[in-house]
Amino acid sequence: MSPHDRLQVARDAYGAYVSGDRSVLEQALTDDFTFYSPPDPGIDRAAYFERCWPNSETIAAFDFKRLVESGDEVLVTYESTKTDGRRFRNTEVLTFEGDKIRKVEVYFGWDVE
């Protein structure tokens, strides 16, 4: 898979949160997808959609600061604007298996003024 394709899959996955189109994200993730963040260390696909997908109702936009492919990973740093106007910054590592995202590691904690 070319770097452009994986970068586009990553963009589309984040875009699903803005559009509210869960089917886009479902198609981008492997069946054995695993999600890691401090409050959710190693949850499976079903738990991810249960715990994380509801956040799509509060996301208005993503502004990508870094989007880099390295091997089977895409490194993403973004600033997101919530529907209430608040902003935050995260860095995430997306690990791919072929053309789908198999694992996401989230590093967060930045509020943006």
C-alpha positions in Angstrom: 0.0 0.0 0.0 1.4 3.4 -0.9 2.0 6.0 1.8 -0.7 8.3 0.3 -3.3 5.5 0.7 -2.6 4.9 4.4 -2.5 8.7 5.1 -5.9 8.9 3.4 -7.3 6.1 5.4 -6.1 8.0 8.5 -7.7 11.2 7.3 -10.9 9.4 6.6 -11.0 7.7 10.0 -10.8 11.1 11.7 -13.2 12.6 9.3 -15.8 10.0 10.3 -15.8 11.6 13.8 -16.6 15.0 12.2 -19.3 13.7 9.8 -20.8 11.2 12.2 -20.5 8.4 9.6 -19.5 5.4 11.7 -19.5 3.1 8.7 -16.4 4.8 7.4 -14.5 4.1 10.6 -15.9 0.5 10.8 -14.5 -0.2 7.3 -11.1 1.3 8.3 -10.5 -0.9 11.3 -9.5 -4.6 11.3 -11.8 -7.1 13.1 -9.1 -7.6 15.8 -8.5 -3.8 16.3 -7.1 -2.8 19.7 -7.2 0.7 21.2 -4.8 2.0 23.9 -5.1 5.2 25.9 -4.5 5.9 29.6 -8.1 5.3 30.5 -8.6 2.5 28.0 -5.5 0.3 27.9 -6.0 -2.4 25.3 -9.7 -2.4 24.7 -11.1 -4.3 21.7 -13.1 -3.1 18.7 -16.5 -3.5 20.4 -15.4 -1.6 23.6 -13.8 1.1 21.4 -17.1 1.8 19.6 -19.0 1.7 22.9 -16.6 4.0 24.8 -15.1 6.2 22.1 -17.5 6.6 19.2 -20.0 8.7 21.3 -17.3 11.4 21.2 -18.2 11.9 17.5 -21.2 14.0 18.7 -18.8 16.5 20.3 -16.2 16.9 17.5 -16.5 19.7 15.0 -13.1 19.6 13.3 -9.5 18.2 13.1 -6.5 20.3 12.1 -3.6 17.9 11.3 -0.3 19.2 12.6 1.7 16.0 11.8 0.7 13.1 9.5 3.7 10.8 8.7 3.9 7.3 7.6 6.8 5.2 9.0 6.7 1.5 8.1 3.4 0.1 9.1 2.6 3.1 11.3 1.1 6.5 10.7 2.0 9.1 13.3 -0.8 11.7 13.7 -0.7 14.9 15.8 -3.9 17.0 15.6 -5.7 19.9 17.2 -9.4 19.2 17.4 -12.2 21.7 17.9 -15.2 20.5 19.8 -18.7 21.6 19.1 -18.6 23.9 22.1 -15.5 25.7 20.8 -13.0 24.1 23.2 -9.8 22.8 21.6 -7.4 20.0 22.4 -4.3 18.4 21.0 -3.4 14.7 20.8 -0.8 12.5 19.2 -1.7 9.1 18.0 0.1 6.2 16.5 -1.9 4.1 14.1 -0.6 0.7 13.2 -1.7 -0.8 9.9 -2.2 -4.3 8.7 -2.5 -4.0 5.0 -4.9 -1.2 4.3 -6.7 -1.2 7.7 -5.9 0.1 11.1 -5.1 -2.7 13.5 -4.0 -0.7 16.6 -4.2 2.9 17.9 -2.1 4.3 20.7 -3.3 7.7 22.0 -1.1 10.2 23.9 -3.1 13.2 25.1 -3.5 15.9 27.7 -3.1 19.2 25.9 -5.8 21.8 26.0 -5.3 24.5 23.5 -6.2 28.1 24.2 
